[in-house]
Amino acid sequence: MIDETADVDSTAHIGDGCQIWHVAQVREGAVVGRGCVIGRGAYIGPSVRLG
């Protein structure tokens, strides 16, 4: 689930089952692993890897 107000770059990879909440940002080349929850207003910088 990616909230409509979240800003997820087209080059970011979002794993299955992730939740990305209101006004969160996921920047260029970031990788968010399966099942991660990115909370309201969070900032995931360029090329960061989570999960």
PyMOL Python script that loads the backbone (N, CA, C, O; Angstrom):
from pymol import cmd

cmd.read_pdbstr("""\
ATOM      1  N   MET A   1       0.837  -1.162   0.000  1.00  0.00           N
ATOM      2  CA  MET A   1       0.000   0.000   0.000  1.00  0.00           C
ATOM      3  C   MET A   1       0.891   1.238   0.000  1.00  0.00           C
ATOM      4  O   MET A   1       1.738   1.403   0.877  1.00  0.00           O
ATOM      5  N   ILE A   2       0.697   2.084  -0.968  1.00  0.00           N
ATOM      6  CA  ILE A   2       1.404   3.359  -1.021  1.00  0.00           C
ATOM      7  C   ILE A   2       0.353   4.459  -1.001  1.00  0.00           C
ATOM      8  O   ILE A   2      -0.477   4.555  -1.905  1.00  0.00           O
ATOM      9  N   ASP A   3       0.398   5.283   0.033  1.00  0.00           N
ATOM     10  CA  ASP A   3      -0.574   6.362   0.159  1.00  0.00           C
ATOM     11  C   ASP A   3      -0.438   7.326  -1.013  1.00  0.00           C
ATOM     12  O   ASP A   3       0.660   7.537  -1.528  1.00  0.00           O
ATOM     13  N   GLU A   4      -1.542   7.899  -1.425  1.00  0.00           N
ATOM     14  CA  GLU A   4      -1.533   8.798  -2.581  1.00  0.00           C
ATOM     15  C   GLU A   4      -0.706  10.064  -2.352  1.00  0.00           C
ATOM     16  O   GLU A   4      -0.305  10.710  -3.320  1.00  0.00           O
ATOM     17  N   THR A   5      -0.442  10.432  -1.099  1.00  0.00           N
ATOM     18  CA  THR A   5       0.361  11.625  -0.820  1.00  0.00           C
ATOM     19  C   THR A   5       1.852  11.316  -0.674  1.00  0.00           C
ATOM     20  O   THR A   5       2.662  12.233  -0.536  1.00  0.00           O
ATOM     21  N   ALA A   6       2.219  10.039  -0.705  1.00  0.00           N
ATOM     22  CA  ALA A   6       3.632   9.655  -0.616  1.00  0.00           C
ATOM     23  C   ALA A   6       4.333   9.992  -1.928  1.00  0.00           C
ATOM     24  O   ALA A   6       3.723   9.961  -2.997  1.00  0.00           O
ATOM     25  N   ASP A   7       5.618  10.314  -1.832  1.00  0.00           N
ATOM     26  CA  ASP A   7       6.430  10.643  -3.002  1.00  0.00           C
ATOM     27  C   ASP A   7       7.473   9.544  -3.171  1.00  0.00           C
ATOM     28  O   ASP A   7       8.512   9.551  -2.510  1.00  0.00           O
ATOM     29  N   VAL A   8       7.185   8.606  -4.060  1.00  0.00           N
ATOM     30  CA  VAL A   8       8.083   7.467  -4.301  1.00  0.00           C
ATOM     31  C   VAL A   8       8.668   7.616  -5.699  1.00  0.00           C
ATOM     32  O   VAL A   8       7.940   7.612  -6.691  1.00  0.00           O
ATOM     33  N   ASP A   9       9.988   7.748  -5.767  1.00  0.00           N
ATOM     34  CA  ASP A   9      10.660   7.908  -7.055  1.00  0.00           C
ATOM     35  C   ASP A   9      10.467   6.664  -7.917  1.00  0.00           C
ATOM     36  O   ASP A   9      10.391   5.544  -7.411  1.00  0.00           O
ATOM     37  N   SER A  10      10.392   6.880  -9.213  1.00  0.00           N
ATOM     38  CA  SER A  10      10.160   5.765 -10.138  1.00  0.00           C
ATOM     39  C   SER A  10      11.314   4.766 -10.173  1.00  0.00           C
ATOM     40  O   SER A  10      11.128   3.636 -10.623  1.00  0.00           O
ATOM     41  N   THR A  11      12.504   5.159  -9.706  1.00  0.00           N
ATOM     42  CA  THR A  11      13.647   4.242  -9.699  1.00  0.00           C
ATOM     43  C   THR A  11      13.791   3.485  -8.380  1.00  0.00           C
ATOM     44  O   THR A  11      14.672   2.636  -8.250  1.00  0.00           O
ATOM     45  N   ALA A  12      12.944   3.780  -7.413  1.00  0.00           N
ATOM     46  CA  ALA A  12      12.973   3.062  -6.133  1.00  0.00           C
ATOM     47  C   ALA A  12      12.326   1.690  -6.307  1.00  0.00           C
ATOM     48  O   ALA A  12      11.416   1.521  -7.119  1.00  0.00           O
ATOM     49  N   HIS A  13      12.806   0.713  -5.536  1.00  0.00           N
ATOM     50  CA  HIS A  13      12.207  -0.627  -5.548  1.00  0.00           C
ATOM     51  C   HIS A  13      11.471  -0.829  -4.228  1.00  0.00           C
ATOM     52  O   HIS A  13      12.051  -0.709  -3.148  1.00  0.00           O
ATOM     53  N   ILE A  14      10.180  -1.138  -4.340  1.00  0.00           N
ATOM     54  CA  ILE A  14       9.339  -1.337  -3.162  1.00  0.00           C
ATOM     55  C   ILE A  14       8.924  -2.810  -3.130  1.00  0.00           C
ATOM     56  O   ILE A  14       8.281  -3.297  -4.060  1.00  0.00           O
ATOM     57  N   GLY A  15       9.292  -3.517  -2.059  1.00  0.00           N
ATOM     58  CA  GLY A  15       8.985  -4.940  -1.938  1.00  0.00           C
ATOM     59  C   GLY A  15       7.515  -5.213  -1.686  1.00  0.00           C
ATOM     60  O   GLY A  15       6.753  -4.317  -1.323  1.00  0.00           O
ATOM     61  N   ASP A  16       7.133  -6.453  -1.883  1.00  0.00           N
ATOM     62  CA  ASP A  16       5.749  -6.881  -1.653  1.00  0.00           C
ATOM     63  C   ASP A  16       5.324  -6.631  -0.216  1.00  0.00           C
ATOM     64  O   ASP A  16       6.110  -6.806   0.715  1.00  0.00           O
ATOM     65  N   GLY A  17       4.085  -6.224  -0.046  1.00  0.00           N
ATOM     66  CA  GLY A  17       3.513  -6.070   1.278  1.00  0.00           C
ATOM     67  C   GLY A  17       3.953  -4.842   2.049  1.00  0.00           C
ATOM     68  O   GLY A  17       3.641  -4.714   3.234  1.00  0.00           O
ATOM     69  N   CYS A  18       4.675  -3.931   1.400  1.00  0.00           N
ATOM     70  CA  CYS A  18       5.118  -2.711   2.082  1.00  0.00           C
ATOM     71  C   CYS A  18       3.947  -1.760   2.297  1.00  0.00           C
ATOM     72  O   CYS A  18       2.966  -1.770   1.554  1.00  0.00           O
ATOM     73  N   GLN A  19       4.078  -0.949   3.326  1.00  0.00           N
ATOM     74  CA  GLN A  19       3.134   0.126   3.588  1.00  0.00           C
ATOM     75  C   GLN A  19       3.932   1.423   3.638  1.00  0.00           C
ATOM     76  O   GLN A  19       4.871   1.561   4.421  1.00  0.00           O
ATOM     77  N   ILE A  20       3.548   2.354   2.802  1.00  0.00           N
ATOM     78  CA  ILE A  20       4.208   3.658   2.773  1.00  0.00           C
ATOM     79  C   ILE A  20       3.117   4.695   3.009  1.00  0.00           C
ATOM     80  O   ILE A  20       2.200   4.857   2.204  1.00  0.00           O
ATOM     81  N   TRP A  21       3.243   5.391   4.137  1.00  0.00           N
ATOM     82  CA  TRP A  21       2.165   6.245   4.626  1.00  0.00           C
ATOM     83  C   TRP A  21       2.291   7.699   4.168  1.00  0.00           C
ATOM     84  O   TRP A  21       3.198   8.057   3.417  1.00  0.00           O
ATOM     85  N   HIS A  22       1.358   8.520   4.639  1.00  0.00           N
ATOM     86  CA  HIS A  22       1.173   9.920   4.239  1.00  0.00           C
ATOM     87  C   HIS A  22       2.474  10.710   4.212  1.00  0.00           C
ATOM     88  O   HIS A  22       3.284  10.637   5.136  1.00  0.00           O
ATOM     89  N   VAL A  23       2.651  11.453   3.152  1.00  0.00           N
ATOM     90  CA  VAL A  23       3.760  12.381   2.886  1.00  0.00           C
ATOM     91  C   VAL A  23       5.166  11.804   3.097  1.00  0.00           C
ATOM     92  O   VAL A  23       6.125  12.561   3.243  1.00  0.00           O
ATOM     93  N   ALA A  24       5.294  10.490   3.113  1.00  0.00           N
ATOM     94  CA  ALA A  24       6.622   9.868   3.166  1.00  0.00           C
ATOM     95  C   ALA A  24       7.311  10.060   1.813  1.00  0.00           C
ATOM     96  O   ALA A  24       6.656  10.196   0.779  1.00  0.00           O
ATOM     97  N   GLN A  25       8.639  10.068   1.844  1.00  0.00           N
ATOM     98  CA  GLN A  25       9.418  10.187   0.613  1.00  0.00           C
ATOM     99  C   GLN A  25      10.385   9.015   0.499  1.00  0.00           C
ATOM    100  O   GLN A  25      11.081   8.673   1.456  1.00  0.00           O
ATOM    101  N   VAL A  26      10.417   8.410  -0.674  1.00  0.00           N
ATOM    102  CA  VAL A  26      11.382   7.352  -0.977  1.00  0.00           C
ATOM    103  C   VAL A  26      12.105   7.816  -2.238  1.00  0.00           C
ATOM    104  O   VAL A  26      11.506   7.918  -3.309  1.00  0.00           O
ATOM    105  N   ARG A  27      13.395   8.095  -2.097  1.00  0.00           N
ATOM    106  CA  ARG A  27      14.143   8.754  -3.158  1.00  0.00           C
ATOM    107  C   ARG A  27      14.789   7.786  -4.142  1.00  0.00           C
ATOM    108  O   ARG A  27      14.607   6.571  -4.065  1.00  0.00           O
ATOM    109  N   GLU A  28      15.540   8.360  -5.059  1.00  0.00           N
ATOM    110  CA  GLU A  28      16.127   7.675  -6.205  1.00  0.00           C
ATOM    111  C   GLU A  28      16.953   6.452  -5.807  1.00  0.00           C
ATOM    112  O   GLU A  28      17.854   6.542  -4.972  1.00  0.00           O
ATOM    113  N   GLY A  29      16.636   5.318  -6.410  1.00  0.00           N
ATOM    114  CA  GLY A  29      17.424   4.111  -6.228  1.00  0.00           C
ATOM    115  C   GLY A  29      17.296   3.436  -4.873  1.00  0.00           C
ATOM    116  O   GLY A  29      17.991   2.455  -4.609  1.00  0.00           O
ATOM    117  N   ALA A  30      16.428   3.937  -4.016  1.00  0.00           N
ATOM    118  CA  ALA A  30      16.243   3.308  -2.697  1.00  0.00           C
ATOM    119  C   ALA A  30      15.589   1.933  -2.864  1.00  0.00           C
ATOM    120  O   ALA A  30      14.833   1.705  -3.808  1.00  0.00           O
ATOM    121  N   VAL A  31      15.891   1.031  -1.941  1.00  0.00           N
ATOM    122  CA  VAL A  31      15.305  -0.302  -1.931  1.00  0.00           C
ATOM    123  C   VAL A  31      14.633  -0.508  -0.577  1.00  0.00           C
ATOM    124  O   VAL A  31      15.280  -0.437   0.468  1.00  0.00           O
ATOM    125  N   VAL A  32      13.339  -0.763  -0.612  1.00  0.00           N
ATOM    126  CA  VAL A  32      12.571  -1.022   0.599  1.00  0.00           C
ATOM    127  C   VAL A  32      12.136  -2.485   0.532  1.00  0.00           C
ATOM    128  O   VAL A  32      11.342  -2.866  -0.328  1.00  0.00           O
ATOM    129  N   GLY A  33      12.660  -3.298   1.443  1.00  0.00           N
ATOM    130  CA  GLY A  33      12.422  -4.736   1.418  1.00  0.00           C
ATOM    131  C   GLY A  33      10.987  -5.126   1.735  1.00  0.00           C
ATOM    132  O   GLY A  33      10.186  -4.315   2.197  1.00  0.00           O
ATOM    133  N   ARG A  34      10.694  -6.371   1.477  1.00  0.00           N
ATOM    134  CA  ARG A  34       9.356  -6.932   1.655  1.00  0.00           C
ATOM    135  C   ARG A  34       8.831  -6.689   3.073  1.00  0.00           C
ATOM    136  O   ARG A  34       9.533  -6.915   4.060  1.00  0.00           O
ATOM    137  N   GLY A  35       7.582  -6.223   3.150  1.00  0.00           N
ATOM    138  CA  GLY A  35       6.887  -6.093   4.422  1.00  0.00           C
ATOM    139  C   GLY A  35       7.272  -4.901   5.280  1.00  0.00           C
ATOM    140  O   GLY A  35       6.804  -4.791   6.413  1.00  0.00           O
ATOM    141  N   CYS A  36       8.116  -4.001   4.772  1.00  0.00           N
ATOM    142  CA  CYS A  36       8.518  -2.831   5.558  1.00  0.00           C
ATOM    143  C   CYS A  36       7.367  -1.831   5.687  1.00  0.00           C
ATOM    144  O   CYS A  36       6.509  -1.732   4.809  1.00  0.00           O
ATOM    145  N   VAL A  37       7.369  -1.107   6.782  1.00  0.00           N
ATOM    146  CA  VAL A  37       6.402  -0.034   7.010  1.00  0.00           C
ATOM    147  C   VAL A  37       7.181   1.274   7.114  1.00  0.00           C
ATOM    148  O   VAL A  37       8.038   1.434   7.983  1.00  0.00           O
ATOM    149  N   ILE A  38       6.872   2.194   6.223  1.00  0.00           N
ATOM    150  CA  ILE A  38       7.490   3.514   6.214  1.00  0.00           C
ATOM    151  C   ILE A  38       6.426   4.488   6.728  1.00  0.00           C
ATOM    152  O   ILE A  38       5.415   4.719   6.065  1.00  0.00           O
ATOM    153  N   GLY A  39       6.659   5.045   7.892  1.00  0.00           N
ATOM    154  CA  GLY A  39       5.653   5.857   8.569  1.00  0.00           C
ATOM    155  C   GLY A  39       5.453   7.235   7.970  1.00  0.00           C
ATOM    156  O   GLY A  39       6.187   7.669   7.083  1.00  0.00           O
ATOM    157  N   ARG A  40       4.436   7.906   8.484  1.00  0.00           N
ATOM    158  CA  ARG A  40       4.042   9.233   8.043  1.00  0.00           C
ATOM    159  C   ARG A  40       5.232  10.201   8.115  1.00  0.00           C
ATOM    160  O   ARG A  40       5.881  10.346   9.152  1.00  0.00           O
ATOM    161  N   GLY A  41       5.493  10.856   6.979  1.00  0.00           N
ATOM    162  CA  GLY A  41       6.523  11.878   6.924  1.00  0.00           C
ATOM    163  C   GLY A  41       7.955  11.378   6.879  1.00  0.00           C
ATOM    164  O   GLY A  41       8.883  12.187   6.905  1.00  0.00           O
ATOM    165  N   ALA A  42       8.163  10.072   6.811  1.00  0.00           N
ATOM    166  CA  ALA A  42       9.523   9.520   6.788  1.00  0.00           C
ATOM    167  C   ALA A  42      10.241   9.901   5.491  1.00  0.00           C
ATOM    168  O   ALA A  42       9.614  10.110   4.452  1.00  0.00           O
ATOM    169  N   TYR A  43      11.561   9.985   5.579  1.00  0.00           N
ATOM    170  CA  TYR A  43      12.394  10.279   4.419  1.00  0.00           C
ATOM    171  C   TYR A  43      13.414   9.159   4.261  1.00  0.00           C
ATOM    172  O   TYR A  43      14.235   8.922   5.147  1.00  0.00           O
ATOM    173  N   ILE A  44      13.353   8.467   3.112  1.00  0.00           N
ATOM    174  CA  ILE A  44      14.315   7.418   2.776  1.00  0.00           C
ATOM    175  C   ILE A  44      15.173   7.987   1.641  1.00  0.00           C
ATOM    176  O   ILE A  44      14.684   8.185   0.529  1.00  0.00           O
ATOM    177  N   GLY A  45      16.434   8.245   1.922  1.00  0.00           N
ATOM    178  CA  GLY A  45      17.311   8.940   0.987  1.00  0.00           C
ATOM    179  C   GLY A  45      17.732   8.109  -0.215  1.00  0.00           C
ATOM    180  O   GLY A  45      17.460   6.910  -0.278  1.00  0.00           O
ATOM    181  N   PRO A  46      18.402   8.759  -1.174  1.00  0.00           N
ATOM    182  CA  PRO A  46      18.865   8.086  -2.384  1.00  0.00           C
ATOM    183  C   PRO A  46      19.757   6.880  -2.069  1.00  0.00           C
ATOM    184  O   PRO A  46      20.657   6.961  -1.233  1.00  0.00           O
ATOM    185  N   SER A  47      19.496   5.780  -2.742  1.00  0.00           N
ATOM    186  CA  SER A  47      20.282   4.535  -2.678  1.00  0.00           C
ATOM    187  C   SER A  47      20.288   3.848  -1.314  1.00  0.00           C
ATOM    188  O   SER A  47      21.085   2.935  -1.099  1.00  0.00           O
ATOM    189  N   VAL A  48      19.427   4.258  -0.392  1.00  0.00           N
ATOM    190  CA  VAL A  48      19.317   3.594   0.917  1.00  0.00           C
ATOM    191  C   VAL A  48      18.664   2.227   0.728  1.00  0.00           C
ATOM    192  O   VAL A  48      17.781   2.066  -0.115  1.00  0.00           O
ATOM    193  N   ARG A  49      19.107   1.233   1.525  1.00  0.00           N
ATOM    194  CA  ARG A  49      18.523  -0.107   1.493  1.00  0.00           C
ATOM    195  C   ARG A  49      17.950  -0.431   2.865  1.00  0.00           C
ATOM    196  O   ARG A  49      18.650  -0.339   3.873  1.00  0.00           O
ATOM    197  N   LEU A  50      16.675  -0.810   2.902  1.00  0.00           N
ATOM    198  CA  LEU A  50      15.991  -1.192   4.140  1.00  0.00           C
ATOM    199  C   LEU A  50      15.415  -2.591   4.001  1.00  0.00           C
ATOM    200  O   LEU A  50      14.937  -2.971   2.932  1.00  0.00           O
ATOM    201  N   GLY A  51      15.460  -3.333   5.058  1.00  0.00           N
ATOM    202  CA  GLY A  51      14.800  -4.631   5.112  1.00  0.00           C
ATOM    203  C   GLY A  51      15.440  -5.670   4.287  1.00  0.00           C
ATOM    204  O   GLY A  51      14.971  -6.808   4.254  1.00  0.00           O
TER     205      GLY A  51
END
""", "prot")
cmd.dss("prot")
cmd.show_as("cartoon", "prot")
cmd.util.cbc("prot")
cmd.orient("prot")
